[in-house]
Amino acid sequence: MSAHSATIEWTRSGDRFTDNRYHRAHVWRFDGGLTVPASSSPHVVPAPWSNATHVDPEEAFVAALSSCHLLWFLSLAAAAGYTVDRYTDSTTGQLTEDAEGKNWLSEVEMRPRVEFTGPKSPSEAEVAALHHSAHEECFLARSVRTRITIAGSWSYSP
């Protein structure tokens, strides 16, 4: 199979630390050379200790699930002979408390908007089947206990 890695770096910048009043800004470095500024969510750790302009782990989790679904959907649509011109997803994750009072991302709702063109138009049932199959194939969706729902729409122009 394959291995996937990232390097996560944080450095204290003069903050006291033991009083829990330190910045949470850090960076994610990926093997292709991309560096992403990251921080805790301001919903979890208030400013100035988090940076709302940086990606937080919860957003990254939601984006990764959406991206995985998108990639499988495109692959399956192509294999079925459909031409996708545009795919836009507005995904939301809900952080809730479990029975033990611990926060977790209990639900992710994807709302993809798919635009098809070309000689072959999928029916509602065929689009739903593509989304179902994409969900079943997505490595990330199969790796989490988070409830994932898909409430998208689609359009076709020949």
Stockholm file with secondary structure:
# STOCKHOLM 1.0

chainA/1-158         MSAHSATIEWTRSGDRFTDNRYHRAHVWRFDGGLTVPASSSPHVVPAPWSNATHVDPEEAFVAALSSCHLLWFLSLAAAAGYTVDRYTDSTTGQLTEDAEGKNWLSEVEMRPRVEFTGPKSPSEAEVAALHHSAHEECFLARSVRTRITIAGSWSYSP
#=GR chainA/1-158 SS CCCCCEEEECCCCSCCCTTSCCCCCEEEEETTSCEEEECCCTTTSCTTSSCTTSBCHHHHHHHHHHHHHHHHHHHHHHHTTCEEEEEEECCEEEEEECTTSCEEEEEEEECEEEEEESSCCCCHHHHHHHHHHHHHHCTTGGGCCSEEEECCEEEEEC
#=GC SS_cons         CCCCCEEEECCCCSCCCTTSCCCCCEEEEETTSCEEEECCCTTTSCTTSSCTTSBCHHHHHHHHHHHHHHHHHHHHHHHTTCEEEEEEECCEEEEEECTTSCEEEEEEEECEEEEEESSCCCCHHHHHHHHHHHHHHCTTGGGCCSEEEECCEEEEEC
//
